[in-house]
Amino acid sequence: MTGRLVHTGQVILDLVMRVDSLPEPGGDVLASETALLPGGGFNVMAAAARSGAQVVYAGAHGTGQFGDRVRSALHDEGVTAACPPSEESDTGVCVALVDDSGERTFVTGSGAEAGLTAERLADVKAGPGDVVYVSGYSLLHGANRAALAAWLPSVDGAAVLLDPGPLASQIPQEVLDSTLSQVDILSTNAREARGLTGSEDLHKAAAALADRLRPSSTVVVRDGAAGCLVAMDGTVERVDGFPVSPVDTNGAGDAHCGVLAAMLLDGATLRAAARRANAAAALSVLRPGPATAPTAAELNEFLLPGG
């Protein structure tokens, strides 16, 4: 791979707690397992790095014990941090509640990662052969949004990949439209695609989203065990998934995005990249925790005939 994944989103710490079921309002439940792990954008970067991609973290990170844990985890995955730590605050934390069905519910307390500045991002260069990852969470933070608005027009020749995330409906419409005009690949899950378009039919939702992008751009709609839909060149095609019994769905979409980016950096066709990303998402939900993307060797074995 000659290009890099340049990730402009947020890395936080996930406080993951396994519960039988979510508590009712005012209620209380006991967690059977608890872990403090790097999450957020870390999951995408780890997935890409484990598939052989060169990865640069261009987002903000804090000064303190949480920021230290983030930087250590990035280093262990071979990810380079482009910017020095912020002196104003520590990195934020997300509480992730995972119930017996494997479904997850998030509550996020933001920190330094929500304070990216245009000055810091201006020193990060991206160009032909690179994939630039943009998170919808960035578009909800005023500082990050302004930094990206100033920086994205300078990206020349790189493919811009946007994952709007579960809070996509809260992104101001004019901000989303402006960002979509600069996007080459939009990757979203089924729930988000329906929310962004108002269409329950995923094929129609994928086509409607493709119409909002510039010509020659692509939409990938992740659809769980059913795989994903790929909308490009006026067509919508399903790429079949790999049905499994999930243990924890936390991070599956991130694994999909990271492996998709890594495969595109390696020169794969979009359909081939999507199939491998589907496999990565399937393997990731078989393990508890947010950053559970498989390695390239694990994916190769899984995709062998009879694997």
Secondary structure as GFF3:
##gff-version 3
##sequence-region A 1 307
A	DSSP	beta_strand	4	7	.	.	.	ID=ss1
A	DSSP	beta_strand	11	18	.	.	.	ID=ss2
A	DSSP	beta_strand	33	40	.	.	.	ID=ss3
A	DSSP	alpha_helix	41	50	.	.	.	ID=ss4
A	DSSP	beta_strand	54	57	.	.	.	ID=ss5
A	DSSP	alpha_helix	65	76	.	.	.	ID=ss6
A	DSSP	beta_strand	80	81	.	.	.	ID=ss7
A	DSSP	beta_strand	93	98	.	.	.	ID=ss8
A	DSSP	beta_strand	104	109	.	.	.	ID=ss9
A	DSSP	three_ten_helix	112	114	.	.	.	ID=ss10
A	DSSP	alpha_helix	118	122	.	.	.	ID=ss11
A	DSSP	beta_strand	131	135	.	.	.	ID=ss12
A	DSSP	three_ten_helix	138	140	.	.	.	ID=ss13
A	DSSP	alpha_helix	142	151	.	.	.	ID=ss14
A	DSSP	three_ten_helix	152	154	.	.	.	ID=ss15
A	DSSP	beta_strand	159	163	.	.	.	ID=ss16
A	DSSP	three_ten_helix	168	170	.	.	.	ID=ss17
A	DSSP	alpha_helix	173	180	.	.	.	ID=ss18
A	DSSP	beta_strand	185	189	.	.	.	ID=ss19
A	DSSP	alpha_helix	190	197	.	.	.	ID=ss20
A	DSSP	alpha_helix	202	211	.	.	.	ID=ss21
A	DSSP	beta_strand	218	222	.	.	.	ID=ss22
A	DSSP	three_ten_helix	224	226	.	.	.	ID=ss23
A	DSSP	beta_strand	228	232	.	.	.	ID=ss24
A	DSSP	beta_strand	235	239	.	.	.	ID=ss25
A	DSSP	alpha_helix	252	265	.	.	.	ID=ss26
A	DSSP	alpha_helix	270	284	.	.	.	ID=ss27
A	DSSP	alpha_helix	296	302	.	.	.	ID=ss28
###
